Amino acid sequence: MISTKQDRTEYPQVEAIATSNSTIEDTGSAQHPLKSTASHSSATSADSGSDVTYRVGVAENTNLKFRRSMEDVHTYVKNFASRLDWGYFAIFDGHAGIQASEWCGSHLHTMIEKEILEDETKDIREILNDSFVQIDKQINAKLEGNSGCTAAVCVLRWELPDENELENKVMSLDQHKRKLYTANVGDSRIVLFRNGNSIRLTYDHKASDILEMQRVETAGGLIMKSRVNGMLAVTRSLGDKFFDTLVIGNPFTTSVEITTEDKFLIIACDGLWDVIDDQEACELIQDIDDPDEAASILVKYALNNGTTDNITVMVVLLS
């Protein structure tokens, strides 16, 4: 079962310097089956160790035929929040400069981690929403210019069973559930491949979306040529202070229990999704066992099929 949360007021329904390739690895020794001592170091390749049950691969391309510079940033944190086998995976697609995406790549995971450790009973979706709103304010207050970015963020973690499931039972480690929490603003996307089917875990916040059009217009903005005030194609982002309350940072969030039917995640910016649908992307890499190779295949596909944007793809193998 996948549980989603829309922005309640809008819808009815180890700090690291992040570059375009940023991986933060917790290399601490385990003190508890679900905890490890924090000792982070920067790296430029995804994890290949045996102490986590997932594997991460990343590929990217500036696409110089159409773009002069790379404005995408990705961040991966192994053993996130100093917990063994937790993970943080994120892609930020910048526009009007790379400043906002770099800021998010460097700081957002530390905000989320801090909130988790302050209250581990709090719904992670609420933490994601609070952190997105907080970093949106930071960008607008601390960075010069008007840059912004879309964001697609995942937190993968182990959780205890619900209290009612533990009634009259003795708890054992194999009762822990693996849960995935996601949040996004804009049109960067997260897709889960489950039992041969693609499941989109994000919501495309575009000015062509009827609900987003209504929200922007209610806030006093105009949608012209499927753009906010005729300029910005996305209706939610981090940064973009020029648009004030029209383009907001509240994310769409989901919660899903990961099972043996779940094979992998694709996290990618719209440079991929502009030229391929979710199911086709999953089927293209479903037989690939190397996550770096899988990510590279998707980037090459986007380039060969006419994408005009920067491309960043992260593949997380879950099996």
C-alpha positions as CSV (number, residue, x, y, z in Angstrom):
1,M,0.0,0.0,0.0
2,I,1.2,3.5,-0.9
3,S,0.2,6.4,1.3
4,T,0.4,9.9,-0.2
5,K,0.1,13.3,1.4
6,Q,-0.7,16.4,-0.5
7,D,0.1,19.9,0.8
8,R,-2.8,20.2,3.3
9,T,-3.4,23.9,2.6
10,E,-3.1,23.7,-1.2
11,Y,-4.6,20.4,-2.5
12,P,-7.9,18.9,-1.9
13,Q,-6.9,15.7,-2.0
14,V,27.3,15.2,8.0
15,E,27.2,18.3,5.8
16,A,29.0,17.9,2.4
17,I,29.7,20.1,-0.5
18,A,27.4,18.8,-3.3
19,T,28.6,19.0,-6.9
20,S,27.0,17.4,-9.9
21,N,28.3,14.1,-8.5
22,S,28.1,13.9,-4.7
23,T,28.1,10.8,-2.5
24,I,28.3,10.9,1.3
25,E,29.3,7.6,2.8
26,D,28.8,6.6,6.5
27,T,31.8,4.4,7.2
28,G,31.3,3.9,10.9
29,S,31.3,0.5,12.5
30,A,28.0,-0.8,13.6
31,Q,27.1,-0.5,17.3
32,H,23.5,-1.8,16.9
33,P,21.8,-3.8,14.2
34,L,20.1,-0.6,13.0
35,K,22.7,2.0,14.1
36,S,26.3,2.9,13.2
37,T,28.8,5.4,14.4
38,A,28.8,8.5,12.1
39,S,32.0,9.1,10.2
40,H,31.2,10.7,6.9
41,S,33.6,11.1,3.9
42,S,33.1,12.4,0.4
43,A,33.3,10.0,-2.5
44,T,32.5,10.2,-6.2
45,S,31.1,6.7,-6.8
46,A,28.1,4.8,-5.5
47,D,28.3,2.3,-2.7
48,S,29.5,-1.2,-3.5
49,G,29.9,-2.5,0.0
50,S,28.1,-5.4,1.5
51,D,26.8,-3.6,4.6
52,V,23.7,-2.3,2.8
53,T,20.9,-4.1,1.0
54,Y,20.7,-1.7,-1.9
55,R,23.1,-0.6,-4.6
56,V,23.2,2.9,-6.2
57,G,24.2,3.9,-9.6
58,V,24.3,7.4,-11.2
59,A,24.9,8.8,-14.7
60,E,24.7,12.3,-15.9
61,N,25.3,14.4,-19.0
62,T,25.3,18.2,-19.5
63,N,23.9,17.8,-23.0
64,L,26.2,20.4,-24.5
65,K,24.3,20.4,-27.8
66,F,21.5,22.3,-26.0
67,R,23.0,23.4,-22.6
68,R,26.1,25.4,-21.9
69,S,26.4,24.2,-18.2
70,M,25.2,21.6,-15.8
71,E,22.7,22.8,-13.3
72,D,21.7,19.3,-11.9
73,V,23.0,18.1,-8.5
74,H,22.6,14.7,-6.9
75,T,23.3,13.5,-3.4
76,Y,23.4,10.0,-1.9
77,V,24.0,9.3,1.8
78,K,24.8,5.8,2.8
79,N,23.7,4.7,6.3
80,F,21.7,7.9,6.5
81,A,21.1,9.4,10.0
82,S,23.8,7.1,11.3
83,R,21.5,4.1,10.9
84,L,22.8,0.9,9.2
85,D,21.2,0.2,5.9
86,W,19.2,3.5,5.8
87,G,19.6,5.6,2.6
88,Y,19.1,9.1,1.4
89,F,18.8,9.7,-2.4
90,A,18.1,13.0,-4.1
91,I,18.3,14.8,-7.4
92,F,17.9,18.6,-7.7
93,D,17.4,20.2,-11.2
94,G,18.4,23.8,-11.2
95,H,17.2,26.7,-13.3
96,A,18.3,30.3,-13.6
97,G,21.7,29.1,-12.2
98,I,23.0,26.2,-10.1
99,Q,23.1,28.0,-6.7
100,A,19.8,26.7,-5.4
101,S,20.4,23.1,-6.5
102,E,23.9,23.2,-4.9
103,W,22.5,24.6,-1.7
104,C,19.9,21.8,-1.5
105,G,22.5,19.1,-2.4
106,S,24.7,20.3,0.5
107,H,22.1,21.1,3.2
108,L,18.8,19.4,2.8
109,H,19.8,16.0,4.0
110,T,21.3,17.5,7.2
111,M,18.0,19.2,7.9
112,I,16.0,16.0,7.5
113,E,18.5,14.0,9.6
114,K,18.3,16.6,12.4
115,E,14.5,16.4,12.5
116,I,14.5,12.6,12.5
117,L,16.9,12.4,15.4
118,E,15.0,15.0,17.4
119,D,11.8,13.0,17.2
120,E,12.0,9.5,15.7
121,T,8.2,9.0,16.1
122,K,7.3,11.9,13.8
123,D,5.9,11.0,10.4
124,I,8.8,11.2,7.9
125,R,6.4,12.9,5.4
126,E,5.9,15.7,7.8
127,I,9.6,16.0,8.3
128,L,10.1,16.1,4.5
129,N,7.5,18.9,4.2
130,D,9.0,20.9,7.0
131,S,12.5,20.5,5.6
132,F,11.5,21.5,2.1
133,V,9.8,24.7,3.4
134,Q,12.7,25.5,5.6
135,I,15.3,25.2,2.9
136,D,13.1,27.2,0.5
137,K,13.2,30.0,3.0
138,Q,17.0,29.6,3.4
139,I,17.7,29.9,-0.3
140,N,15.5,33.0,-0.7
141,A,17.2,34.6,2.3
142,K,20.8,33.7,1.9
143,L,21.5,33.3,-1.8
144,E,21.9,36.1,-4.3
145,G,20.0,36.0,-7.6
146,N,16.7,34.2,-8.3
147,S,17.8,30.6,-9.0
148,G,15.5,27.7,-8.1
149,C,15.4,24.0,-8.5
150,T,13.1,21.1,-8.6
151,A,13.7,18.2,-6.1
152,A,13.1,14.5,-5.9
153,V,14.1,13.0,-2.5
154,C,13.9,9.5,-1.0
155,V,14.5,8.3,2.5
156,L,14.8,4.5,2.8
157,R,14.8,3.1,6.3
158,W,13.9,0.2,8.6
159,E,11.0,0.6,11.1
160,L,9.5,-1.4,13.9
161,P,6.1,-3.0,13.3
162,D,3.0,-1.1,14.4
163,E,2.1,-1.6,18.1
164,N,-1.0,-3.5,17.2
165,E,1.1,-5.9,15.1
166,L,3.3,-6.6,18.2
167,E,0.4,-7.4,20.5
168,N,1.1,-10.8,22.3
169,K,4.2,-11.3,20.2
170,V,7.9,-11.3,20.9
171,M,9.7,-8.8,18.7
172,S,12.6,-10.0,16.5
173,L,14.8,-8.2,14.0
174,D,13.2,-10.0,11.1
175,Q,9.9,-8.2,11.9
176,H,11.4,-4.8,11.0
177,K,9.8,-3.3,7.9
178,R,11.7,-1.5,5.1
179,K,9.9,1.8,4.3
180,L,10.5,4.3,1.6
181,Y,9.4,7.9,2.0
182,T,9.5,10.3,-1.0
183,A,9.0,14.0,-1.6
184,N,9.1,16.1,-4.7
185,V,8.5,19.6,-6.0
186,G,8.5,20.4,-9.7
187,D,8.8,17.7,-12.4
188,S,11.7,15.6,-11.3
189,R,10.3,12.2,-10.8
190,I,10.7,9.0,-8.7
191,V,9.5,5.7,-10.1
192,L,9.3,2.3,-8.3
193,F,9.4,-0.9,-10.4
194,R,7.2,-3.5,-8.6
195,N,6.3,-6.9,-10.0
196,G,6.9,-5.8,-13.6
197,N,4.9,-2.5,-13.2
198,S,6.0,1.1,-12.9
199,I,4.6,3.0,-9.9
200,R,5.1,6.8,-9.9
201,L,5.8,8.1,-6.4
202,T,5.9,11.8,-7.3
203,Y,3.5,14.4,-8.7
204,D,4.5,16.6,-11.7
205,H,3.9,20.2,-10.5
206,K,3.5,21.8,-13.9
207,A,1.6,24.9,-14.9
208,S,-0.5,22.8,-17.2
209,D,-1.9,20.8,-14.3
210,I,-5.5,21.9,-13.5
211,L,-5.0,21.8,-9.7
212,E,-1.8,23.7,-9.8
213,M,-3.3,26.3,-12.2
214,Q,-6.1,26.9,-9.7
215,R,-3.7,27.3,-6.8
216,V,-1.5,29.8,-8.6
217,E,-4.5,31.8,-9.8
218,T,-6.0,31.8,-6.3
219,A,-2.7,33.2,-5.1
220,G,-2.9,36.1,-7.5
221,G,-0.8,34.7,-10.4
222,L,-1.5,34.0,-14.0
223,I,-0.9,31.0,-16.2
224,M,0.1,32.0,-19.7
225,K,1.3,29.5,-22.3
226,S,1.5,26.8,-19.5
227,R,3.9,28.9,-17.5
228,V,3.5,30.8,-14.2
229,N,3.2,34.5,-15.2
230,G,4.4,33.3,-18.6
231,M,7.9,32.5,-17.4
232,L,8.2,29.3,-15.2
233,A,7.0,25.9,-16.3
234,V,6.9,24.4,-12.8
235,T,4.6,25.6,-10.1
236,R,6.5,24.2,-7.1
237,S,10.2,24.5,-6.5
238,L,12.9,25.4,-4.0
239,G,14.1,29.0,-4.4
240,D,12.6,31.1,-7.2
241,K,12.1,34.0,-4.8
242,F,11.0,36.2,-7.8
243,F,7.7,34.3,-7.8
244,D,7.1,34.8,-4.1
245,T,4.0,32.9,-3.0
246,L,3.0,31.7,-6.4
247,V,5.7,29.0,-6.7
248,I,5.9,27.2,-3.3
249,G,8.2,24.7,-1.7
250,N,5.6,22.3,-0.1
251,P,6.2,18.9,-1.6
252,F,4.0,16.0,-2.6
253,T,5.0,13.1,-0.3
254,T,4.5,9.3,-0.3
255,S,5.1,6.4,2.1
256,V,5.4,2.8,0.8
257,E,6.5,-0.4,2.4
258,I,9.3,-2.1,0.3
259,T,8.7,-5.8,-0.4
260,T,10.4,-8.6,-2.3
261,E,8.3,-7.5,-5.4
262,D,10.2,-4.2,-5.6
263,K,13.2,-4.4,-7.9
264,F,14.5,-0.8,-8.2
265,L,13.9,2.9,-8.1
266,I,14.6,5.4,-10.9
267,I,15.1,9.0,-9.7
268,A,15.6,11.4,-12.5
269,C,15.2,15.0,-13.7
270,D,12.8,15.9,-16.5
271,G,15.7,15.6,-19.0
272,L,14.9,11.9,-18.9
273,W,11.1,12.0,-18.4
274,D,10.6,14.5,-21.3
275,V,11.4,11.7,-23.8
276,I,10.3,8.4,-22.1
277,D,7.4,7.2,-20.0
278,D,7.7,5.5,-16.6
279,Q,7.0,1.9,-17.8
280,E,9.2,2.1,-20.8
281,A,12.1,3.4,-18.7
282,C,11.7,0.6,-16.2
283,E,11.5,-2.1,-18.9
284,L,14.6,-0.7,-20.6
285,I,16.7,-1.6,-17.5
286,Q,14.8,-4.4,-15.9
287,D,17.4,-7.0,-16.8
288,I,20.4,-4.9,-15.9
289,D,22.2,-5.9,-12.6
290,D,24.7,-3.1,-12.5
291,P,23.0,0.2,-11.3
292,D,25.7,2.4,-12.9
293,E,25.1,0.6,-16.2
294,A,21.3,1.0,-15.8
295,A,21.6,4.7,-15.1
296,S,23.9,5.1,-18.1
297,I,21.5,3.3,-20.4
298,L,18.8,5.7,-19.5
299,V,21.0,8.8,-20.0
300,K,22.0,7.5,-23.4
301,Y,18.4,6.9,-24.4
302,A,17.5,10.4,-23.4
303,L,20.3,11.9,-25.5
304,N,19.5,9.7,-28.5
305,N,15.8,10.6,-28.4
306,G,16.2,14.4,-28.5
307,T,16.1,15.7,-24.9
308,T,17.2,19.3,-24.7
309,D,18.0,19.5,-21.0
310,N,20.7,18.4,-18.6
311,I,20.2,14.7,-17.6
312,T,20.8,13.1,-14.3
313,V,19.6,9.6,-13.5
314,M,20.0,7.6,-10.2
315,V,19.1,3.9,-10.1
316,V,18.7,2.2,-6.7
317,L,18.6,-1.6,-6.9
318,L,16.5,-2.8,-3.9
319,S,16.8,-6.6,-4.3
